[in-house]
Amino acid sequence: MQPAPSAVGIVVSDMAASLAFYRALGLEVPDEPAPHVEIPFGGLRLLLDTEETVASFDPSFTPPTGNGRVGLALECGSPAEVDAAYERLVDAGYRGHLAPFDAFWGQRYAAVLDPDGVGVDLFAASS
């Protein structure tokens, strides 16, 4: 089984300002800012994470500028599929960014970089 597109993630420097912007666009945005916010987005989810949230699990994180704030998140069918997809991509010569790990928020999680350095997260609910 191949990973399925599930969400687009954006790292934000000011969550309240970002929520106001996406609310102004007409999206269904929660009223209260939080370190992680999920917004319905045309069959996908738009995931907004504060810089502090990302830094809490990625020790190499530095706040990006411009396009560096956008990443893709692909949902895998199982934790084992996260590991297999990560290994397949790294073995094919793509850069691994975060080796698979069991995240404190209840997912198996990994990240690779596309050829331009855009982050692609691989995740599945932990069993």
C-alpha positions as CSV (number, residue, x, y, z in Angstrom):
1,M,0.0,0.0,0.0
2,Q,1.3,3.5,-0.9
3,P,1.0,6.4,1.4
4,A,-2.1,8.6,0.7
5,P,-2.1,12.4,0.6
6,S,-3.8,13.4,3.9
7,A,-2.7,16.9,4.8
8,V,-0.6,19.9,4.0
9,G,1.4,21.3,6.9
10,I,2.6,24.9,7.5
11,V,5.0,26.1,10.2
12,V,3.8,29.4,11.5
13,S,5.5,32.1,13.6
14,D,2.3,33.6,14.9
15,M,-0.6,31.1,15.3
16,A,-3.2,33.8,16.0
17,A,-2.3,35.8,13.0
18,S,-2.3,32.7,10.8
19,L,-5.7,31.6,12.1
20,A,-7.1,35.0,11.4
21,F,-5.8,34.9,7.8
22,Y,-7.2,31.4,7.0
23,R,-10.5,32.4,8.7
24,A,-10.6,35.5,6.4
25,L,-10.2,33.2,3.5
26,G,-13.4,31.5,4.6
27,L,-12.0,28.3,6.1
28,E,-13.5,26.7,9.2
29,V,-10.9,27.8,11.7
30,P,-11.0,27.2,15.4
31,D,-11.6,30.3,17.6
32,E,-8.7,29.6,20.0
33,P,-5.0,29.4,18.9
34,A,-3.2,26.3,19.9
35,P,0.3,24.9,19.2
36,H,-1.2,22.6,16.6
37,V,-4.4,23.3,14.6
38,E,-6.1,21.2,12.0
39,I,-8.4,22.9,9.4
40,P,-10.6,21.1,6.9
41,F,-9.1,21.8,3.5
42,G,-10.9,20.5,0.4
43,G,-10.9,16.8,1.4
44,L,-7.5,17.2,3.1
45,R,-6.5,18.9,6.3
46,L,-4.4,22.0,6.6
47,L,-2.1,21.5,9.6
48,L,-0.7,24.6,11.3
49,D,2.1,24.1,13.8
50,T,4.0,26.8,15.7
51,E,7.7,27.0,15.4
52,E,8.0,25.9,19.1
53,T,5.9,22.8,18.4
54,V,8.1,21.7,15.6
55,A,11.3,22.5,17.6
56,S,9.9,20.3,20.4
57,F,10.4,17.1,18.3
58,D,13.0,18.2,15.7
59,P,16.2,19.3,17.3
60,S,17.7,20.5,14.0
61,F,14.7,22.8,13.3
62,T,15.4,26.5,12.5
63,P,12.5,28.8,11.6
64,P,12.2,28.8,7.8
65,T,11.3,31.6,5.5
66,G,9.0,31.6,2.5
67,N,8.4,28.2,1.0
68,G,10.3,26.5,3.7
69,R,7.2,26.8,5.9
70,V,5.2,24.3,3.8
71,G,5.5,20.6,4.1
72,L,3.5,17.6,2.9
73,A,2.1,15.0,5.3
74,L,1.3,11.5,3.9
75,E,-0.7,9.0,6.0
76,C,0.5,5.4,5.9
77,G,-1.7,2.4,6.6
78,S,0.4,1.3,9.6
79,P,3.5,2.0,11.7
80,A,5.3,-0.6,9.7
81,E,4.4,1.2,6.5
82,V,6.0,4.4,7.8
83,D,9.2,2.5,8.4
84,A,9.1,0.8,5.0
85,A,8.3,4.0,3.1
86,Y,11.2,5.9,4.9
87,E,13.6,3.0,4.1
88,R,12.5,2.8,0.5
89,L,13.0,6.5,-0.1
90,V,16.4,6.7,1.7
91,D,17.6,3.6,-0.1
92,A,16.6,5.3,-3.4
93,G,19.0,8.2,-2.5
94,Y,16.6,10.7,-1.1
95,R,17.5,12.5,2.1
96,G,16.1,11.3,5.4
97,H,15.4,14.0,7.8
98,L,13.8,12.3,10.9
99,A,14.2,8.5,11.1
100,P,11.0,6.7,12.1
101,F,10.1,7.2,15.7
102,D,7.1,6.7,18.0
103,A,5.9,10.3,18.6
104,F,4.4,11.4,21.9
105,W,1.2,12.4,20.1
106,G,0.4,8.7,19.3
107,Q,1.8,8.3,15.8
108,R,4.7,6.5,14.1
109,Y,6.4,9.4,12.4
110,A,9.3,10.1,10.0
111,A,10.3,12.8,7.6
112,V,12.2,12.9,4.3
113,L,13.2,15.8,2.1
114,D,12.2,16.1,-1.6
115,P,14.9,17.1,-4.1
116,D,14.3,20.8,-3.3
117,G,14.4,20.3,0.4
118,V,10.7,20.4,1.1
119,G,9.8,18.2,4.0
120,V,7.5,15.2,3.5
121,D,6.2,13.7,6.7
122,L,5.2,10.0,6.9
123,F,2.9,9.0,9.7
124,A,0.4,6.4,10.9
125,A,-1.5,5.9,14.1
126,S,0.4,3.9,16.6
127,S,-1.0,0.4,17.2
